Each structure stands twice: as structure tokens, then as C-alpha cells.
Amino acid sequence: MSQDTEFSYPSSSPSIQLPFAILTCALAVVMITQVIGVTRQKTSLQEGSIQLNENSEKFAKALIARKPMVTQAGELKAKLNAMIQDIIILGKTDDDAKAIIQKYNIQQNLPPPSESAAPAQPAPAPLP
């Protein structure tokens, strides 16, 4: 009693759905990596923003803390300039002042020339 039964198998040629399935999987992997990358960038930017705000606050505090030192330095510079001017004026008549001027090589700078007194420079020639 043997029965010959024929089984029919689907054709062994590749289905048209296989390339689309592979393409869909590849796009899913690309999209997942993009989402992960953007999430990391977002986290980094948020941390950078927090640091920027903290540093801005520190800068403002440091600026306020140094303001008295800056005004003190300006006052000291004005006093030193006045003292040097007095030594230069005194050096015209006093030998001790002349010795100090020569020892420390004290010189009075001339004020910068005004722009109207400076000769105008010719415009550069255009390049060929």
C-alpha cells in the first residue's frame, strides 16, 4: 500500500519582498543610530549650556570683584605720571633730578600726531 503523494513546494526563486525587507531593516538601523547620535548631541549641548551659564555668572562676579583694583590701578598710574612730570620739570633746573632722569632713563613721550597732520597714504594699486 503505497501511496504516491506529491508535495508541492513553493518555487525556489527569490521573492520580491526580500529586498524590501532587507532595505527596511537597513533603514531602521540607520534611523536608530541617527536617533542615538542626536540624543548624545542634545545631552552635550545641554551640559555646555549649563557650563556657559555658570561661567557667565563667575565672570560677572570676578568683574565686580576686580573693579576696585582697576580703579586703584588707574589712580596709581595718574599719581605716578604726575610725579614723573614733576621730576622732568625739576630736571631742567636741579642736578639731582637730572641724575635721577639719566639713571632711570626717564623720557617724556610726545603726544601722537593728529590724523589731519598726518600725510594721506595712497590707495593700494588694484591687482591685475
Contacts in CASP RR format, 6 or more apart in sequence:
PFRMAT RR
TARGET T0000
AUTHOR 0000-0000-0000
METHOD contacts of the structure
MODEL  1
MSQDTEFSYPSSSPSIQLPFAILTCALAVVMITQVIGVTRQKTSLQEGSI
QLNENSEKFAKALIARKPMVTQAGELKAKLNAMIQDIIILGKTDDDAKAI
IQKYNIQQNLPPPSESAAPAQPAPAPLP
84 106 0 8 1.000
84 108 0 8 1.000
85 108 0 8 1.000
87 97 0 8 1.000
87 100 0 8 1.000
87 101 0 8 1.000
87 106 0 8 1.000
88 101 0 8 1.000
88 106 0 8 1.000
88 108 0 8 1.000
90 97 0 8 1.000
91 97 0 8 1.000
91 98 0 8 1.000
91 100 0 8 1.000
91 101 0 8 1.000
100 106 0 8 1.000
END
